[in-house]
Amino acid sequence: MQWTVAAWRKQHLNKKRIDLQQAKPQNFGHKKLLVLVAVGVVILCAGVYCFVLRAPAEDTHFTLKFDDVLKKVCRTPKIPLPPYEGVHTFFQFLTNPDVDFCYSWIEFGGEKLPISAQSEEECNDEVRKAKFMCFNDEYQMNLDPCLTYSFGKDLDSQFERDMHLFSCETHAFDVHVEEGEHIKRSQFWHEHRWDIAEFPYDIPPGEKLNPAKGEVDTGTPTLPTLRRSLDFITTMLQHTGREVKFVKSDLVGREWILLKQLITYNHLADFRQIGLRIHLPPKTRTMSREARHEVYSKLYEVLQGLSCIGYRYVLSRPIKYYKGGIRIPEMNRTFYPAYEVNFAKDVTFSPSPDAVN
């Protein structure tokens, strides 16, 4: 089975050969007609080529919209959040996790990666890129089957190695996988050259991405960038209906898309915990007050969506080794540019009908 967008749709085109050399038009009008027909055929072929290779297969892939799902699940929220009243509402949430919810934590991944001009204490405390899992009894982390997702690998792949030693099946998604689209490193360690997206599509090698949308060229120059939605991933990997104990992310810039996908397709699998690094908009200070209000209201909607479907915000750690800060003029405060955050599904809640439909 080929796991590509083209495999979801087969488009066939019957072409007729036109022998222009044998054609003997009687007048200039006939010649002009033949030229127009030839140009039309070329344009048609080019259009079919772009449609087959680049279109997101909207005719066969039904894509749910985040805004529609958000409205449904937040009609009767499992964990209500205060309404958004300004940028301070977002940061009030970000800096105040529910630290009493998880009483047992275990650290995975995170080798020491020293940076020059840092003290030993700073190195031990900050440059570890570790992920913490909540080991409360209700999550049954020591019981099989164990399945985790990892979006964006570290250079040392320490998280994936730890999951392998933990005998936990791990699927890592990273655009830098060069050996093939799907690689099996070990019995429990699988890698896929996929990037998260709102719908499945491919970007040809060398094509420039759109920096205006926060996209950065992090893929392999000689290989296409394969972007896949979460429903595509769970379906193709046959994980629909499975329990995914932990979703880890070290994405830069696309982590908010991942969170939206986890909300949009929360009914496809039981995603128990999420641990990821979130980055704040770097141009926050230079935005107008109105633009800043709008940008952070959209980010707060994502946090609201997670709460509406039953996730507790249980851990927040500022990443102190990033340079610079995020200045919020209306709060007269400066925040760190990125944070390691954790969400844990409160499994005491019963499934919401809105989360399924």
Order of alpha helices (4+ residues) and beta strands (2+ residues): alpha-alpha-alpha-beta-alpha-beta-beta-alpha-beta-beta-beta-beta-beta-beta-alpha-beta-beta-alpha-beta-beta-alpha-beta-beta-beta-beta-alpha
